[in-house]
Amino acid sequence: MSTADKKVRILCVEDDPQMRTFLLAQLKARGFQVQAVRDGAQAIDLAAIFQPQLVLLDLSLPSLDGLTFLRRLREWSGEPVIV
């Protein structure tokens, strides 16, 4: 198992570019494997591939809002979500 496989995988769903960049930098600096997207539609696609162990979710998103994303995510994943 590689080091990347051992890191906790976090998906950050945030439409504000400054906040998204800040969260990405802070989490990576602390050793997490992080992917970040700006809207719920991108988040659903990436969550299926990336299989995050934690999701940081903004509720007011373009394209697909955070609550709709969460409902769709819950159809197949029970991983924790922080709103």
Long-range contacts (C-beta under 8 A, 24 or more apart in sequence): 4-33, 7-31, 7-32, 7-33, 8-32, 8-33, 8-53, 8-54, 9-33, 9-34, 9-35, 9-50, 9-51, 9-52, 9-53, 9-54, 10-34, 10-35, 10-52, 10-53, 10-54, 10-55, 10-56, 11-35, 11-36, 11-37, 11-43, 11-46, 11-47, 11-50, 11-52, 11-54, 11-55, 11-56, 12-36, 12-37, 12-55, 12-56, 13-37, 13-38, 13-39, 13-40, 13-43, 13-55, 13-56, 13-57, 13-58, 13-61, 13-66, 13-69, 14-38, 14-56, 14-58, 15-39, 15-58, 15-60, 15-61, 15-62, 16-58, 19-58, 23-56, 38-62, 39-63, 39-64, 40-64, 40-65, 40-66, 40-68, 40-69, 43-69, 44-69, 44-72, 44-73, 47-73, 47-77, 48-76, 52-79, 53-79, 53-80, 54-79, 54-80, 54-81, 54-82, 55-79, 55-80, 55-81, 55-82, 56-81, 56-82, 57-81, 57-82, 57-83, 58-83, 59-83
